[in-house]
């Protein structure tokens, strides 16, 4: 078993969908039917994905029951037992529909467990939008975001670029509604990030991607050089962050740098996966079919049609775990923590999921010695 701080050769007892007991050896419950005889394989908590857009041909912004079912089941097959459906930049009515779907799937599960939305866009800096549709990027306006906050019960995290107009008002309104706030798709300065922390921002999306650093900011000011989002994320202990560890977005040295500075308790693995997961190479739409952005799947990653920039990933969390462990040499225990307990804590869900602890939901994965996925369990039942 892979526990938060160690490996344990032992037993785990599930009762009524939760972990009832665990420990070394075969355990005291000899009359209890085993969930699974691991045969030398690893038992780990189910993976938790904070940042996921689609899979198996569907995008969560398609706004249908079928799209949500397809995506949640696609990622369950890759070991993700809990996820935050992540929106894209889109028109107002499309975002409202997405939030309606997130509310529905919180109580009607089909596939991976939905804990609430990651409200992601449209409140980005236009020059840092990445592969998101450009026409609908806009600053927050209270008359609009108050309508989104009518779904506060179904929103767990919201992202905003701190430098855009009215960002502070949006963050403070989210905090009042118990919604955690991220900075993302932003060219903010170091000082603007410091201000965002004072408002309540505590996390930064996909480190190194779609963000400012001193090189980008130098284009508008020759000297002195200024720090940006990258430097602020690495500097401030208050900020957690995440990496896309698909082996395409970031080189091994960048992954190791992020791990060295932030550590396994403040660095999560995410997929940022689009609808091309488990699909052949070719052309796809990022975001809603109506109004989304054209991207390509090629060489195991999403790219823009010009081939000059990346467009989210096309891999599941099992791949991220294997790749991060292989490229960085970080221990298995800490790598697994970054795909389970750390994202659970960032989302405020660590009381329910994220580790093999008594009382938590028995959402489990079984991995072989190569970290390939063998089995997935939800509430102790094989999925």
C-alpha positions in Angstrom: 0.0 0.0 0.0 1.2 3.5 -0.8 0.5 5.7 2.2 1.2 9.5 2.4 4.7 8.9 3.9 5.6 5.3 3.3 5.0 2.0 1.7 3.3 -0.7 3.8 2.9 -4.4 3.1 -0.4 -5.1 4.8 -4.2 -5.2 4.6 -7.0 -2.7 4.0 -10.6 -3.3 5.1 -13.5 -1.6 3.4 -16.9 -1.2 5.0 -19.9 0.7 3.6 -17.8 2.3 0.9 -15.1 3.7 3.3 -11.8 2.5 4.6 -12.6 0.9 7.9 -9.1 -0.3 8.9 -5.6 -0.9 7.5 -2.3 -2.1 8.9 0.6 -4.4 8.5 0.3 -8.1 7.8 -2.9 -10.0 7.0 -4.9 -8.1 9.6 -7.4 -9.2 12.3 -10.3 -9.5 10.0 -9.6 -13.0 8.7 -13.3 -13.8 8.1 -13.8 -10.7 6.0 -13.7 -11.2 2.2 -10.7 -9.4 0.7 -11.4 -6.7 -1.8 -8.4 -7.8 -3.9 -5.4 -10.0 -3.5 -2.7 -7.6 -4.8 -0.2 -10.3 -5.8 2.7 -8.0 -5.3 1.0 -5.0 -6.9 0.7 -1.5 -5.4 -2.6 -0.3 -3.8 -2.9 3.5 -3.9 -5.6 6.1 -3.5 -7.6 7.0 -6.6 -6.1 9.9 -8.5 -7.6 13.4 -8.1 -7.5 15.7 -11.1 -8.0 19.5 -10.5 -7.8 20.5 -14.2 -9.4 18.4 -16.9 -11.4 19.4 -20.0 -12.3 16.3 -21.9 -11.6 12.9 -23.2 -12.6 10.1 -25.6 -14.0 12.6 -28.1 -16.0 14.7 -25.7 -15.4 18.1 -24.0 -17.1 19.0 -20.8 -18.2 22.3 -22.5 -20.3 20.3 -24.9 -23.0 20.8 -22.3 -24.7 17.4 -22.5 -25.2 14.4 -20.2 -23.5 12.2 -22.7 -20.4 14.4 -22.8 -20.1 14.4 -19.0 -20.6 10.6 -18.9 -18.0 10.0 -21.6 -15.3 12.2 -20.0 -15.9 10.9 -16.4 -15.7 7.3 -17.6 -12.7 8.0 -19.8 -10.6 9.4 -16.9 -11.8 6.7 -14.6 -10.2 4.2 -17.0 -6.9 6.1 -16.3 -7.3 5.9 -12.5 -8.9 9.2 -11.8 -11.6 8.6 -9.3 -12.3 12.2 -8.5 -12.1 15.2 -10.8 -13.1 18.9 -11.1 -14.8 19.4 -14.5 -12.9 22.4 -16.0 -14.5 24.9 -18.3 -13.0 26.9 -21.1 -13.5 30.4 -22.4 -17.0 30.4 -24.0 -20.1 32.4 -24.4 -22.2 33.2 -21.3 -25.0 30.8 -21.9 -22.5 27.9 -22.6 -20.8 28.5 -19.2 -24.2 28.6 -17.5 -25.0 25.2 -19.1 -21.7 23.8 -18.0 -22.4 24.9 -14.4 -25.8 23.3 -14.6 -24.2 20.0 -15.6 -21.6 20.2 -12.8 -24.4 20.6 -10.3 -26.3 17.6 -11.7 -23.3 15.3 -11.8 -22.3 16.1 -8.2 -25.3 14.0 -7.2 -25.7 11.6 -10.2 -22.3 10.0 -10.7 -21.4 8.1 -13.8 -17.7 7.4 -13.9 -15.2 9.4 -11.9 -16.6 11.4 -8.9 -17.5 15.0 -9.7 -16.9 17.3 -6.7 -17.7 20.6 -8.4 -16.5 22.8 -11.2 -13.2 24.4 -11.9 -14.5 27.7 -13.3 -11.7 28.3 -15.8 -12.2 31.3 -18.1 -13.5 33.6 -19.6 -11.6 35.9 -17.2 -8.1 35.6 -18.7 -5.6 38.0 -20.1 -6.2 38.0 -23.9 -2.5 37.8 -24.7 -2.2 34.7 -22.4 -5.3 32.8 -23.6 -3.3 30.0 -25.1 -5.6 27.6 -27.0 -8.8 29.1 -25.6 -11.2 30.7 -28.0 -10.2 34.4 -28.3 -13.5 36.0 -29.1 -15.1 35.3 -25.7 -12.1 36.3 -23.5 -13.4 39.2 -21.3 -12.9 40.8 -17.9 -15.3 40.0 -15.0 -18.4 42.2 -14.7 -20.5 41.9 -11.6 -23.8 41.6 -13.4 -22.4 38.5 -15.2 -20.3 36.8 -12.5 -23.1 37.1 -9.9 -25.2 34.9 -12.2 -22.4 32.3 -12.2 -22.2 32.5 -8.5 -25.8 31.4 -8.3 -24.1 28.0 -8.9 -21.7 28.5 -6.0 -22.7 25.1 -4.5 -21.4 23.5 -7.7 -18.2 25.5 -8.1 -15.1 24.5 -6.1 -12.4 26.5 -7.7 -12.3 29.6 -10.0 -9.4 31.0 -12.0 -8.8 34.6 -13.0 -5.9 36.7 -14.4 -5.2 39.1 -11.5 -4.2 42.0 -13.7 -7.4 42.4 -15.7 -10.1 44.9 -14.6 -12.4 43.9 -11.7 -10.3 40.8 -10.9 -10.2 41.7 -7.2 -14.0 42.1 -7.1 -14.4 38.6 -8.7 -12.0 37.0 -6.3 -13.5 38.5 -3.2 -17.0 37.5 -4.3 -15.8 34.0 -4.8 -14.2 33.8 -1.4 -17.4 35.0 0.2 -19.1 32.1 -1.5 -16.5 29.5 -0.3 -15.0 29.2 -3.7 -11.2 28.8 -3.8 -9.3 31.0 -6.3 -6.5 30.5 -8.7 -4.4 32.7 -10.9 -4.1 31.5 -14.5 -3.6 32.5 -18.1 -2.1 35.7 -16.9 0.8 38.1 -17.6 0.6 39.7 -14.1 3.7 41.2 -12.5 5.2 40.0 -9.2 3.5 42.9 -7.4 0.1 42.1 -8.9 0.5 38.5 -7.8 1.3 39.7 -4.3 -1.9 41.7 -4.3 -3.9 38.7 -5.5 -2.6 36.7 -2.6 -4.0 39.4 -0.3 -7.4 39.1 -2.0 -7.4 35.3 -1.4 -5.7 33.7 -4.4 -3.9 30.5 -3.3 -3.1 28.5 -6.4 -1.5 29.0 -9.8 -2.6 26.9 -12.8 -0.1 24.8 -14.9 3.2 26.2 -13.9 5.4 27.6 -16.7 2.5 27.6 -19.1 0.5 30.7 -20.3 2.1 32.9 -17.7 4.5 35.8 -17.4 8.1 35.7 -16.4 10.8 38.4 -16.3 11.6 37.7 -20.0 8.0 38.3 -21.2 7.6 41.4 -19.0 10.9 42.9 -20.2 9.3 43.4 -23.6 7.3 46.3 -22.2 10.0 47.6 -19.8 13.7 47.5 -20.6 14.9 47.9 -17.0 14.9 47.1 -14.2 13.8 43.6 -15.0 10.6 42.6 -13.1 9.3 39.3 -11.8 6.1 37.8 -13.1 3.7 35.0 -12.3 6.4 32.4 -12.6 8.7 34.0 -10.1 5.9 34.8 -7.7 4.6 31.2 -7.8 8.1 29.9 -6.9 8.6 32.6 -4.3 5.4 32.7 -2.2 4.9 29.8 0.2 1.2 30.7 0.3 0.8 29.5 -3.3 0.4 26.0 -4.4 0.7 25.1 -8.1 0.5 22.2 -10.6 2.4 20.7 -13.5 1.4 18.9 -16.7 3.8 16.0 -16.5 3.1 14.4 -19.9 6.7 14.6 -21.0 5.8 17.1 -23.7 4.9 20.3 -21.9 7.9 20.5 -19.6 11.4 19.1 -19.7 12.7 17.0 -16.8 14.7 19.9 -15.4 11.6 22.1 -15.2 9.7 19.3 -13.4 12.6 18.9 -11.0 12.8 22.6 -10.4 9.1 22.8 -9.6 9.4 19.9 -7.2 12.6 21.2 -5.5 11.1 24.6 -4.7 7.4 23.8 -4.0 7.8 20.2 -2.7 5.2 17.4 -2.8 2.7 19.1 -0.5 2.4 22.3 -2.7 2.8 20.8 -6.2 0.0 18.7 -7.8 0.0 16.7 -11.0 -2.8 17.5 -13.4 -3.8 16.3 -16.9 -5.2 19.5 -18.4 -6.6 16.9 -20.8 -8.7 17.7 -23.9 -11.2 15.6 -25.9 -8.4 13.8 -27.8 -7.6 11.4 -24.9 -7.7 7.9 -26.3 -8.4 9.2 -29.8 -6.3 8.9 -32.9 -4.1 11.7 -34.2 -6.0 14.4 -36.0 -8.0 17.6 -35.7 -10.2 18.3 -32.7 -12.1 21.2 -31.1 -10.9 22.5 -27.7 -13.9 23.7 -25.8 -17.5 23.7 -27.0 -18.2 22.3 -30.5 -20.0 25.6 -31.2 -17.3 28.2 -30.9 -14.3 26.2 -29.7 -10.8 26.4 -30.9 -9.3 24.1 -33.5 -6.3 22.1 -32.3 -4.4 19.0 -33.4 -3.4 15.8 -31.7 0.1 14.9 -32.8 3.2 13.3 -31.2 1.3 12.5 -27.9 0.2 16.1 -27.2 -2.2 18.8 -28.3 -0.8 21.5 -30.5 -2.1 24.6 -32.3 -2.6 24.2 -36.1 0.5 26.3 -36.8 2.6 23.8 -34.9 4.2 26.6 -32.9 2.6 26.2 -29.5 1.0 23.5 -27.3 -2.8 23.1 -26.7 -3.3 21.1 -23.5 -2.5 17.4 -23.1 -4.0 14.2 -24.4 -3.0 11.9 -21.6 -4.6 10.6 -18.5 -3.4 10.8 -14.9 -1.8 7.3 -14.9 0.5 8.6 -17.7 1.4 11.7 -15.6 2.3 9.6 -12.6 4.5 7.3 -14.6 6.2 10.1 -16.5 6.8 12.4 -13.5 8.3 9.5 -11.5 10.5 8.4 -14.4 11.7 11.9 -15.5 12.4 13.3 -12.0 13.5 10.4 -9.9 11.1 11.5 -7.2 10.1 8.7 -4.9 7.0 6.7 -5.7 5.4 7.7 -2.4 5.8 11.4 -3.1 4.8 11.1 -6.8 1.6 9.4 -5.8 0.9 12.0 -3.1 1.1 14.7 -5.8 -1.7 12.9 -7.8 -3.9 12.2 -4.7 -3.5 13.9 -1.3 -2.0 17.1 -2.5 -4.7 17.9 -5.1 -7.3 16.8 -2.6 -6.0 19.3 -0.1 -5.8 22.1 -2.7 -9.5 21.5 -3.5 -10.4 21.2 0.2 -11.4 17.5 -0.2 -8.7 15.8 1.9 -11.2 14.9 4.6 -12.9 12.6 2.1 -10.4 11.4 -0.4 -6.7 11.5 -1.3 -5.1 8.9 1.0 -5.5 5.5 2.5 -6.8 6.6 5.8 -9.5 5.3 8.1 -12.8 7.0 7.4 -12.1 8.1 3.9 -13.9 6.9 0.8 -12.5 3.7 -0.6 -11.6 5.1 -4.0 -8.6 3.0 -4.9 -6.3 2.1 -7.8 -4.1 -1.0 -8.2 -0.8 -0.5 -10.1 1.8 -2.9 -11.2 5.5 -2.5 -10.7 5.7 -0.4 -13.9 2.9 1.8 -12.6 0.5 0.6 -15.2 -3.1 0.5 -14.1 -4.5 -2.9 -13.1 -7.8 -2.1 -11.4 -9.9 0.9 -10.1 -12.4 0.9 -7.2 -15.1 3.4 -6.3 -16.5 3.1 -2.7 -14.7 -0.2 -2.5 -16.4 -1.7 -5.5 -14.5 -2.6 -8.7 -15.3 -0.1 -11.4 
